[in-house]
């Protein structure tokens, strides 16, 4: 399994990086089962994430006007999995997407960081956030609520690199779909990941160390962080 560093985004705005408080109506701790034991602060403001928002817009456009081969491949996958129970859908989507090649953004797009649509990913492969995005969109089309899913940008402490995975909440507990792990596993069983932020279409979550307000990502040494914007 490809384990090279991806170009995922993990630096945050100066406001949050320095631990300053945001307005109470913008930020609120919300999830009863926070990812990897961190404290979570939520914001519905996605203006900071143009690559995420741009990918969402482009995918909706592609979905309405995709070429027959693109539509056929995607629709066949969704049709085959529709009607399975949720855990079976997670396993099948994780397995299917993990068959795609890992290709760094610099090779695919001649850019240091690019967030690909699922159609682009199916055509060209991609890096870690592209795997997570494709899984997110496929599960969304299968009827999994957006509120139960997040793309998670994190630090892989074993490899000392940035990484991204998909977290899906099942009965209130997060499960991880990862291009570096062949099986769908409970987040509680993974101890070498430290999330920096997670995101879906409703907002994003800043992750801080449990029991303190220290930003998890601040522990990453220089040269191991990637650009947020």
N, C-alpha and C positions, 0 to 999 in steps of 0.2 A: 504494500500500500504506500502510495506517495506520502512522504512525511516532510517534504521541503517547506520552508517558511512561505506563507502566503502574504499577499499585500493587503491584508485586512486592516481596517482603520482602528487604532486604539488610543490616539491622543485625544484629549478633551479640551473644551474651552477653558480659557484662563480662569473664568469665574468659578467653575466647578473644580478645576484642578487645585486651586488654592483653598478650597474648602469653604468659600463664601456661601452664604445662604441665598437661595432664590425666593421669590414670592411664594407665600403659602398656597395661593390658589393655583400655582403652576406646578409645584412639586409636592408629592405626597408618597409616603411609603405605603405600598398596597398589597403585596402578594403574601399569602399565609405560608407558602412553601418557597422561600427565596432560593435562587440558584446557588448551589455550591456553598451554602451557609453564609452568604453575604447579606449585609443590609442593603436594601434597594430604595432608591429615590426615583419617583416616576415623574415624567413630564410629557404632556401631550403635544409639545411644540417640536415639530420635525424640521424646522427651517435650517437647523445645523447640518442636515443630512441630504445634500443635493443628489448624491449618487444613488442613495436609496430611493428618493422620490422620483428621480429621473428614470431609474429602472422600472418602477411601478407604472409610470406613464407610458414608457415605450412598450412594455409588455401588454398593456391593455390595447394599445394601437396595433401591435403585432397580432394579438389574438383575434382582432376584428378583420384583419386583412392578410393573414398568413398564407404562404404558398401551400399548395395541396400536400406536398411531401412533409412540410413542417407540421401542418394541422393533423395529418394522418398519424404521424408518429406520436404526437402528444395525445390526441384523442383516443388512440388505440390503448395507450397506457392507462388513461383515466377510465375508459370503459371496462378494461380488464379488471381493475381493482375496485370499481364501484360496487358497493353492497357488502364488502368484507367488514368484519368487525374492526374497530379502531386500531387495536394492536397489530392485527394482520396488515392493515394499510400502512402503518408505520414501518413494519419490517420489510414489506414489499417495496415501498418507495425508497427506503434506505439502500436496499440491495440493488435496485434498478439504477439509481443515480450513481451509486458508487462504482458501477461498471464503466463510467465515463473516464476519460484520461484526465489526469492532473496536468494542467498547462499553465505556467505562470503568466500573469498579465503582460509582462514585458515581451513575451513570445507571441501571445494571442493578439495583443492590441497595441504593442509598442508604447505602453503606458505603465507607469509604476503601480497604478491601482485603477481597476475598472470593475464595476458591478454589473455582471452580465444578466440578461434576461434568460429565462429557461430555454427559449428557442435558440438563443445564441449558445448557451451551454450545451444543448443537445447536438448542435452542429460542430462546435469547436473544442469541447471540454472547457475546463476552467480551473481556478484555484479555489481555496477552501470556502470563501463566502459564496461563490457561485454554486457549489454543491448544496450549501445550506439554503440558498434562495430557491433553487429548483425544487427542493423537497418541500419548502414552505408553500410555494405556489401550487404544486401538485396536490398537496393535502388540502389546501384552501379550496381547490376545485372539487375535491372529493367531499367537501362539506364540513371539514374541521374548522371550528370558529377561529377567526383571527385572534381573538382574545386569549386563546389557548396556545398560541405559538409565538416564538421569538427567535430571530437570528441573534446569536450570542457571539460577540467578539471578545476574545479572552487571551490569556497568556498560557502557553503550554510550558509548565515548569520543568518537565522532563527534558524537553528539547531546547528550551530557552528561546522560543519563537512566538510570534503572533499566530493566532489561529481563529477559526470561526466554525460554529456548529449550529444545528437547529435544536431548540428545546421545545418539546410539546408536553403540555400538562394533560395528564390522564388521571381523573378522579383527584385532582388537586396536587398531584405529584409530577415533577418534571422528568421526562425521559429525553435522552440525548441521541440524535441522529448525526453521525460523524463520518466523514470520509476516511478517517484514520482508524475507525473501529467498525468491524463488519456487522456486529449485532447492535440492536437498539437496547440501550442500558439505562437504568435509573441514574439520574444525576448524582444521587447519594453514593453510588459505587465508584465514581471517578474522583480521584483525589489530587490529580496533578494539573487540574485546570483552575485558573483564577479568572473569573469574568471581569471585564472592564465595563462594558455596557451591552445591553440587549435591546432589540428593536422589533417592532411590528408596524402595522399600518395605523394603529391607534396612538402610538407614542413610543417613548424609549425609557430605559431604566439605567440609572447610574448605579454601579455596584461598589460597595465599600466593605472593608473587612468587618466581620462580625465582632460586635462588642466595642467598636471604635468607629470614628468617622474618617479613618485613613483611606484614601483612594487606593484600591487594589492595584491599579495600573502604575502607581507612583513607584512601585518596587522594581519596575522593569529598568534594567540598565540602559544607558545610552546606546543607540544603534540597534535596539531591539523593538523600538516602537515604530509605527507607521503613521502616515498622515491621516487625520480625521476627515478632512474636506476633499 
